[in-house]
Structure formats: structure tokens, C-alpha cells
Amino acid sequence: MGPGQACTWTALGPLLWGCALALQGGMLYPRESPSRERKELDGLWSFRADFSDNRRQGFEQQWYRRPLRESGPTLDMPVPSSFNDVGQDARLRSFVGWVWYEREAALPQRWSQDLDTRVVLRIGSAHYYAIVWVNGVHVAEHEGGHLPFEADISKLVQSGPLSSCRITIAINNTLTPHTLPPGTIQYKTDTSKYPKGYFVQDIKFDFFNYAGLHRPVLLYTTPTAYIDDITVTTGMDQDTGLVNYQVFVQGSEHFQLEVCLRDEEGKVVAEGTGGRGQLQVPSANLWWPYLMHEHPAYLYSLEVKLTAQTAAGPASDFYTLPVGIRTVAVTESQFLINGKPFYFHGVNKHEDADIRGKGFDWSLLMKDFNLLRWLGANSFRTSHYPYAEEVMQLCDRYGIVVIDECPGVGIVLPESFGNVSLQHHLEVMEELVRRDKNHPAVVMWSVANEPASSLKPAGYYFKTVIAHTKTLDPSRPVTFVTNSNYAADLGVPYVDVICVNSYYSWYHDYGHLEVIQLQLATQFDTWYRAYQKPVIQSEYGAETIAGFHQDPPLMFSEEYQKSLLEQYHSVLDQKRKEYVVGELIWNFADFMTNQTPARVLGNKKGIFTRQRQPKSAAFLLRERYWKLANETRYHRSVVKSQCLGNSLFP
Ligand code: BDP
């Protein structure tokens, strides 16, 4: 399918995709092994935004056919990064339509000469719709900005005497009522107010629609007969850990599989053969959340070895997957990890920072994890879209529990509840589960945030999405996040855990901190009485400009944020003895939004600034989280041993 026929075009590009993506194959994270190599393509790419009126010039002139610089002026653009905040051009910051990225990659000779090598191009995230060419040949298309996709480019790179390949990626950030998240293009036709053809992108979610190549782009190899996917679920029988595995192979019908599980010292603790089976680990070390055990986040390594018969003779492929043995269960009033009550004391985050926007950055990631551990946070929600795979890997390694959310945010238009949207939502959940199913840190899926689910079709819509998610992964509970205002929420009956956001004394009764306790207690009792399911306070917070001080507290001051939190905490302390199983502050850090009169350079509800410096509320929350850890865990010594020099536990 060529780009011109790819989808239905409007002036802006493909606004109606309707191209159902059948999920094919696995999405194992590319890891090096004796049979696999990686080549990172991060760095500077050539870049050009298509500013033509219909944004179609790049396709009309086939910019993918020749080096991009031959099509006109190009910029140097860092990858990974959003393109919006890197330059000085205001038109690029708010650009809507197609942008073009291009980069030449030099290939090791054996990749292009060894026909038993499979060469794969993998794009961690391209927001929102991407079309990819290699040496001018169309190799992939993908809808959705927060999940990876790949193309097998072996035939292309092995078809001639090539030492390099030219990768061109066209990306369109246009959102429609059927994308996730949805959006609309508003054409302003009053020529007394707007120039001809003027339009803006309207969105109903509260973060900036950053776009570009947000996550690593890389090439990797496997043998032509290869381990395509691995699914692991775990359980416990007394103190024996159970690791159920399933391995999927491509490229050969005749093969053997050997699996072996090693502990952290490298000792083999269990072995098996065949495409599926159960490994038993006597006296297993469980994967425990941070602050819940003296050795949290214990990870075994599952080594999978494939030996396949191919036309060229026997070939081997090796892949090693980190495995945490743990169980998750939900009762009427508790969330259990390894059979023990777990209380989420954590945060909501965004992938967001100065200059790079949503671009992945190791330094930022480590800073955030150091702050999370300093804070005593044991969990976060990936509000409001899946985060980079590298983030999920760190959660596994540090024991940070994750509620893994899909980009179902801002679903408010009636047309966003129709079949086209529903179908796409199901596909996104499939892609998300396929990518994140093996992370022990992920304990629950969230299918949406605050959809307008009092609209009539919402009941069927969410019943279907939640049921589908449970079929994809019967091992984890499923939720979606509602708002305390949505009394008639038609989706909530289908969730396993009720996640509710509320902004008392912020969006209602502004300035009246004295009403919070009553309103919050009513909220909890109402939801629990209706459904008898555990409840998480999945968002609460107040806009706060760092450095603004007012006593008595006034809105936007650091004192107001602290007082509001304290009011919430006193109710949470009562209800967590009953059925409330968590509290997640909104938000970990300040983040960028669209420009509106209600936002001062973005949303300022962070307890850290966008530059990751603490506001007063961060210290309050830190004291609370460490105390919660100390009270609710088994031994004070566990908390003490992990307190990282925390003065709360000298
Ligand atoms: C909540 C939304 C979140 C917003 C927050 C706010 O879930 O995305 O950023 O409100 O207004 O309702 O700060």
C-alpha cells in the first residue's frame, strides 16, 4: 500500500485511518545476546516540516525517494526528542500535520551479506501516525504515539551491494475523534477574523500534544529462525515459585527450545524444554515492591535457547528475559501483592521536560527514580499513556509498582464512542499488553482516564474494552479512572478496582479547604457502597507556583497545596483502614499543556517543578510516605534499611 492510498485524506492528511492493524508477532525488547546485535540510531536526524497549505507536498513530491535535503531546506533534529521546543520557530512549536525525519545508517557488512541474518528496524515511539521508508521503499505504518513498532528490512538491505540505508519517517500529529487520545481539527472560516485555510487542533486532555520521534530508534538482528515472543506468568505454591512460560518461534517448523532460570547470583534454579511449561523454584525469592521487603524487586533471568533447522543448516537464537515471581489479587476491600495487603502511596507522572518535551532521556529518568525513592513512593500510574520501555524496566528493577494506562484520555465526543474508536481502543490494549505483559512491576491495566462515560454508548464501550483486556491478560486486574463528578459513570461497574480523581477546593469551592474532609468522605462512601470494590484516590492536588507563599494559605501558594494535601490525608487515614487501597498525588512534576487562561506555562500541580526541584508539598508527602511505609510494612528495619540516608529514620 503506497502512502497516497494509505488512508482517506482530508486537507490535513490522513484523518480517517480505518486501517485495522492486525497484531502480528511479538514485541520483545531488543536485547543483545550471542545471536543478536543492536545498532542505536539516536542522535541528529535531518528534519523538515511540511508547511504547505494541504500538508501534502512531501507526498506529492515523494520526499522519501531521495535524500531529504534535496527536497528543500532541512533542520538538524535530535532523536529522541519532541520537535516542538527545540527551535526558535513559533510555527514549528504549534505545527499540526506531517513532519519528515531522515537518517542514513551504515550497516556492518555481515548484516547485508549474511542471508541467515534478519535485520529489523524498531521505532520506540512516533507520535502520532507514522509512515516509514527504507531507501525509498515503504516498510511500515503505525498509528499511535506511545507504543513501539517494527519492520523486517532484511530483504531490502540484503538485495544489493549496500553499505548503508536511508531511513525516512513521516509523522503526522493530527488527532481525530477516532485516535487515542482523540482530538478535532477546527477550521476557522470567518475571513474577517482568520486567514484563508486557518485551522487549530482542539484537544480535551490537559497536556501538550508533543510530537516527533520520542523514544529510541534502532536496528537489531536475529537469526532468520528466531524467538519471536515469550509470555511469562507467575504464581506460588507454598514457598515454591511457579513460572509458566510460553515461547513463540518464527522462521522454522523444526526446532528445539531449552529454557533455564537463573537467580541473581547466576545459579541455575530450574530448567525446562519445549514451547510451554512450568518451572518450579523451591524457596523462591519473591518480587516485592520497594519498601515492602528487605530485598525488594528480586529478578530472576529466564534464558531461552532456540535451536532450529533451517535451509542453511542448524541455527541458534538466545534471548534472556528478566522475571519477577509475584502474585496479584483483589478482594472486596484489599489489593494483595504476594498475598499481603498493598497500599499504593505514589504519584501520577507525565513524560515531560524542558526542551525535549516527551523525548526519552536517561538523565531525566534517573533523576525521577531517585526522587521517587527519596519520596518513599512505592508506585505510579502512567498517566495518561504508556511510558517508554526503559521506564518499565527500571520499575521492575527498583520495585516501583505500576498502574499501566493506555492513551484513552479526553474521550468526550459522542463519535469517540462508536465502532471505529472502539476497534482502535481494543488494538491499542493489545499492543500495550503485548509490550508490557512480562513486567512484574505492572500490577493493573488502566483502559482510560475520565472518559465522558455517562454518555449512553459508554457502558457497552467500556464493558467491551475491559472484557477484552481481561481476555488478553487474565493475570491482572483492570481499571479505568473516573472522576468524583461522574456519579452516573457507566464504565465503573466493569472495573476490578475503582480509581477516582477529585479536586475538592480546587475546581469546586475554590479556597474553601474546610469542606474537603466532608466531601471526600462522602465520595469514598458513595463509591464503595455502590460497588464494594477497593478504591484508589487516583488523583488529587492543587496548582502551585513554586516560590509563592501566603499564610493563611491562598490558592496557588505552596501553603495552599500543603494544606489541601493535609485535608485529604486525614480522610485517607480513616478510609485506608477500610477499603481505600491507595493515594496517587497529581502530579509528580509540573508539565506543559496547551495555552489557556487557566494555565501558567503549563499545569503547576507538581510537587516538584518541571526542573525537578521540590516545592514545600514534596517534603510533606515524603514524611507521609515514609511513615506509611513504616506503619504498614512488616518490620521497621525493612524501611530503615532502605531509607537512603533519610533523616526521618536516623
Ligand atoms: C484531571 C485530569 C488530568 C488533569 C487534571 C488537572 O485527569 O489530566 O491534568 O485534572 O486539571 O481531571 O490538573
Residues whose N, C-alpha, C, O or C-beta is under 5 A from the ligand:
A	BS01	BDP	D206 E450
